Amino acid sequence: MPDIHNPTAPVRTAHAGVRGFRADALYFDAQGQAQLQTDALLVVGPDPRGVAACEVVLALGAWADVAPLYPDVPVVHYPDRWLAPGFVDMHSHYPQLDVIGSPAPGLLPWLEQYTFPAEARFADAQWAGERAAFFVRELCRHGITTSLAFATSHVASVDALFGAARARGMRVITGKCLQDQHSPDGVRDQTEQSLQDTESLIHRWHGVGRLGYAITPRFVPTSSAAQLAGAGELASQYPDVWVQSHVAENADEIAWVAQMFPTARSYLAVYNQFGLLRKRSVYAHCIHFDAPDRDLMTATGAAAAICPTSNAFLGSGFFDFTASQGHAMAMGLASDVGGGTSMNVFRTMRAAYETARVGLASQGRAAATLSPGYLWWLHTAGAAQALDLEGVVGNLAVGCEADFVVINPSATPMLARKAQVCETLDEQLFAMIVLGDDRLIEHSHVALPTMPSSNQQTT
């Protein structure tokens, strides 16, 4: 992880493209521990390494130490506010915003009754474009500046989200859903065409600005062996793209996979069989894992996207933080809208805390207690690390892309009252987790482009 401070920075006598922001600043040190620098100066500007095509963090430290190094830099002052890393959402479904809160007895009926009919409409480019624009606005409103999201099986849905994200300069990773079987008309695709479309979309979008492509089999039951094999071949051919799917979410789903692949050791092992477990592979849920599954995730470099609100809402189960913390498995938090009930990052962190304590305790097992700083890390720097973007997003370290949020710790009467009695950083972070919502996010700053052709907008 890059250094947070940059005490050896030369004195700046000009500020071409360099800007400063003054407030208290939350960041994560090299050990992943949350730290708060009071009265800090965050300096951002063009990447002196010439690597990033957007603003990066040039310095962060106490105002008294950093300001003299940048005497001519314009500074925006946010009194009584915090600057914090933009949040990273490791798993969501942008076409499912309209099905949030739809009642169903479980995952599979929910897909059939609500999700597939809603997703079928994304064949219409205008329909997809309107919802993609709303989705990225909601991401920013909730302080999420990096998102790994599912599109639908329609090319138009992928183009729509990438277009909307590029217009705002956001770091968004998405891909066309692959599902050539056990899916209704309107969302079921054709095997060969789906793979050809995936490769074409990789060439069209991956690496454009801050965009990334994810090869996206929906989950094992909805992809034929031929489609999974083709997806694995693409994952091998394009190692810098991501892979995303679902695994071990629901008991009925797991039984279905076992019927389809009776010789596979586990649901997760099926993905490994087809070459879909590797670094930059992200699997949502990972609830019903055993120790060999966790070992396999660790050995391959694949990451778990933990979805606490959807796991509870659909009655799928509880992610086992106690067992997972004993492994080096990469993981981070995710909203999983629309099975997830909110894009509110504070609700996601609170749900993770509650399910970590209650889920295992209900089984008579010792339960993990997640510290407030660790929960924030799982939704920022930890999630970035799991996405293989450590040192790129999720922190205010020197060299990171300049995505950050302005937080008002006293955004509501209850938060203001609680802030008066908080004595430690953990107490303040926990108060925001328990009491917070989107009102805490006063502003989301998405790194401005430093290349004229990137056609990006501030938020």
N, C-alpha and C positions, 0 to 999 in steps of 0.2 A: 504494500500500500504506500503511495507517495506520502512524503512529509506533508503535514498540515500547514505548518508555518514555513516561511521562506525568508529567514533573517538575513541572508546574504544577498537579497535582491538589490540591484543597483538603484541609485537615486534616479527617479524619472523626471526629466525636465520637460517632456512633452507627453501628450496623452492621446495619441492617435488611436482611437478605438478603445481606450482603456477607461474604465469606470469604477467607482467605488460605492460601497453600500455599508452604512454604519448602523449597527444594532448589536445586541447580544447575539452570539453565534453558537449553534449546536453543531458538533461534528463528532466523528469517530476516530479514535487514535489507532495506532498500528496494531493494537491488540483487540480492536473492535469495541472498545469501551466508549460510552457516550461521555462527551466533555462539553462544558459550556464556557465559552470565552465571553466575559462581560465586556461591554463597550468595545466591540471588535470592529475592525475594518476588513471587509471582504473586497478584494480587487480582482476584477475580471477584464479580459481583453483577448485579442488575437493570440493564438497559440504560438509562442516563440519557437517551438520545435517544428512548426509547419505541418503538424500531424492532423489536428482537428480542424474541420471546416467551419467551426463555430467558436464562440467565446469559451475560454477556459478560465479556471481559477489561477490567478497569478500570485496571490498572497492572501493569507488570513492570519490575523493576530490582533493583539491589543492595539487599540487606536493610537495610543501614545508611541508604540513601537513602529507601526506600519505607515502611519500618515506621513512622517517625514521623508519616507522613501518615495512617496508619490505626491509631491507638493502641488502639482498642477492638475491633478486628476479631479474631475467633477464627482462629487459625493452626494448620494441620496441618503438622508438620515431618517431612520425609523425609530423614534424614541419609544421606549417601553415595549419594543417588539423583539422577536427572535428571527434570525435567519437560520434556516435549516435545510438539509438536503431535500430535493424533490423526492417524493415517494416513488417506489418501483412496484408495479402490480405484475406479478408473475403469471397470472392466468385469468382471462376473462373471455366473454363471448359478446362482442359488440352487437351482433344481430339480436341478442336476447334481452335488450333493455326493456322492451315492451312486454316481456313475460315475467318480469320480476314480481314476486308475490303471488304467482298463480298456484292454487292449491292442487295437490296430487298426493297419492299415498306413497310414492317413491320415485326413484330416478327414471326407471323405464316408462311407467305411465306418464310421467311429466314430459318426457321427450315426445311421446306419441301424441298427447293431447294438446300440448302448447308449443313446444320448441320447433318441431318439424314444420307445422303449418306456418309459424312465424318466419322461419328461415326460407321457406319456399318463395316468399315475396321478394327476396333479394336478388332474384334474376333480373329485376327491373333496376337499371342503372340509376335512374332518378330517385327511386325509393331508397336504394342503398346509399346514395350520396347524401341525402337529407339526414339519414340516421347516423352515418359516419361523422358528419359535421357536428351533430349533437353529441355524439360519443366523445369526441376529442375536447369539446367545450366542457363536458362534465368531468373528464379526466383533470383538466386544468383547474376547474372549480374546486375539486377535492384535493388538489395538491399533488396529483399523480403526473409526473413528467416523463416517465418511461413505462411502457406497457407492452406486454406480450399477450396478444389477443387472437382468438379464433375469428375468422370470417365464416362464410358459408361455403357450400360446394360450388358457388357461382363465381366465375372470374370477375364479374362486375362488382361483387362485394369486396373483393381484394383490392381492385383498382380504386374503389371509393374510399376505403380506409387509408390506403397509402397516400392518395391525393389529399385527403383532409389533414393527415398528419404532416405531410410535407409543407402544406400551406402555413402551418403553425410552427414549423421547425422542430417538431417533436421527435424523440427517439421512440419509434413504434416498430414492433416486430409482429408480423401476421402472415397468414397463408391460407390458401384454398383448402377447404375441408375435403378430405378424401373419404368417400363412402359409397362403394359400388354394390353393396348388398344390404339386406335387412333394413332397408330405408324406403320410405314411400316415394311415389312419383313427386317430382318437384324438387327433391333434394338428392335423390340417388344419381350418381354419375356413372360414366362408362370407364372401364379400367384404363385402357390405353390412352384415351383422350384426357383423362384426369392427370395422368403422369406427364403427358405432353404439355398440358396447360401449366402444371407445376413448374416444369423446366422453363417454359416461356416467361412465367411470372418471375422466376429467379433472375433471369437475364434482364427483365424490364425494371425491376425494383430493388433488388438486393444491393446495398451499398450506395444507393442514391441518397445524397444528403446523409441523414441519420437513420435511414430506414434499413430494416433487416428482414429477410424472408425466413419463414418457418415451414418446413415440410410438415403437413398436418393431417395424419390419419385420425379420424374422429376417435375411434377406439376399436379394439380388435374385432368385436362382433360385426361392425359395419364395413369392414374392409376384407376383401377376399385375400387368399394367400398370394395371388398374383399381384394385387395392388400393394400389399405390405412388402413383398419382395422388391417391387419397383421403387417404392418409397425408400427402402434400404439402399438400393443402388444409387439413387439420387443423393442420399445422405453421405455415401462414400465418395461420390463424384464431386460434391460441393461441401467440403468439410467445414467451411466457415459459415454456412447457414445453420439455422437452428432446426430442431425437431421438437414438436409438441404433440402431446396426446393425453389420454386419461388412463389411469390404471388403478385397480384394486379399490374402487370407490364403493361398490354396492354388492351385497351378497348374491343377489340374483344375477348380476352381471358376471361375477366371478364364476358362478356355476355354469353360465352360458359359455364362457371362454373355455372352461374345463371340458365341456362336451365337444367343442370345436377342435381343441388341441389336447387330446387325452394323454399324450406322452410328455407334454411340457411340465416341468417341475412346478411352475407357478404362472400366473397371469403375466407377471413382469418378464418371465423367461421367454415368453412368446415374442415380445419386442426384441429381445436380445438375439433370438433365433433369426430374425430378419435384418439384423444389423442396425437397429434403431436405438440402441443404447450407446451413447458416447458423450463426450464433452459437448455442451450446447444442446443436449437433449433434456427437455423439461416435461415431467409427468405430473399431472394434477392429481391430487387427493392422497394416493399412497397410504390409505387408511389400513387396509387389511394385509399388512406386510409381516413377514417373519424375519428372523435374523439373516438367513441366506439372501433374501431379497434386498435387505439393507446393505449387505456386503457387496452384492452385485451392483447396486447403484453407486457405491463408493468406488469399486474397482473400475467401472466404466466411465466415471465422471459425470453421470447423469444426475439431474437435480429434481427435487421434490417441490412442487408448488402446493403449499398448505392452504386449504380453503375452508376455514372454520365455520363461516356463516352458512355456506351451502351444505356442508357436511351435516350440520344440525338441522337445517330447514328441510332437507330431503330425507332425514332419518337414516343417513348412510353409515354413521359411526363417528368415532373420534380419532384424530391423528394421534399417534403414540409418541409424544414428545419425550417421555421418560426413556424409552428404548432408543429413539433416534439420536438423542444427545450423546449416547454412548458410541456412536459411529461418526465417521468423518463425512457422512452423506451431506452433500450440498442441499440447502433448502432455503425457502423464503416464503413470505405471505402473499396471498392473492385474494381478490374479491370474488372471483368466479361468478360475476353477474352473467345471466339472470338466475341461475340456481342460487347463487349468493344473493343476499337480501339488500346489499347496499354497496355503493362505491366509497362510502365513508371509511377512510383508513383507520380512524380511531375505533370504529365499531369492529373492524376486522381484528385489530390488535386486542381489543377487549374480549372478543369471542375466542381468540386463541388462548388468552390467559384463563378464561373461565373453563373452556373445554379441557385444557391441560390439567386443571385441578379436579374437575368434576368427573370427566370421562373415565379415568382409571380408578378414581376413588370408588365409583359405583361398582367396579368389578372387584373391589377389595384389594387393589394393588396400590403401591406407593405411587403418588402422582408428582409430576414435575411442577415446580413453581417457577414461572418465567419472570425474570426481572424486567422492570419497565425499559431499561436501556437495551436489553436483548430484544424485546419486542419491537422497539423502534429500529434496531439494527436489521431484524428480519424483514422489515418493510422498506429498507433503504440500502445501506451498504452490503448487508448480507444477501439480499435479493439480487443486487448487482453482481456480487461474487458468484452466486449460483447461476446467473446468466452468462458467465464468463465476461463480465463487463467491470470487474474490479478495477478501480483507478480511472474509470471512464465516467460512470454515473454513480449516484447514491451516496456521495460524500462531498464535503467541501475541501478536499485535499487539493494541493497544488497540482495542476495538470488535469483535474477532472473537468468535464464539460460543465458550464456554468448554469446548471439547472438548480434552482432553489426556491423555497417558499418563504413568505413573510408570515409569521405566526403572531397572533395577538393572544398572549396567555390569559388575558382577562376579557375574552370575547363575549362571555355571558356573565350575568350576575353571580351564578354559582361558581364559575371558574375564577372570577375576580376575588370572591370571598375565600375560596380555597387557596389561591396564590398567596394570600396574606399569612397563612399558617404553615405553608410548605417550608421546610428547613433544609432539604437536600434536593439535588437535581433529580434523583429517582422519585422522590415524592411529587415533584412538579410534573415529571413525565407521566407518572401514573395517574395523576389527577386529570391530565388531558386525555389519556386513554379512556378513563372511566366516564368523564363528563363531556368529552369533546365531540364535535361534529364539524361540518364544513365551515361553520362560522369562525373556527379557529384560523382557517386559511384566508388571510387577508389579500394575498396576491401570490400568483404562481409566476415565477420568472423562468421562461424557457430561453436557453442560450441563443443569442442572436447570431445569425450567420456572419461569417467573415469572407465568404465568397459571394460576389454580386449575383451570380446566376442561380442561387439556391431558392429564391422566391419564397422566403419564409416571413412569418409575421410574429410580432410579440403578442403576449396574451394580456 
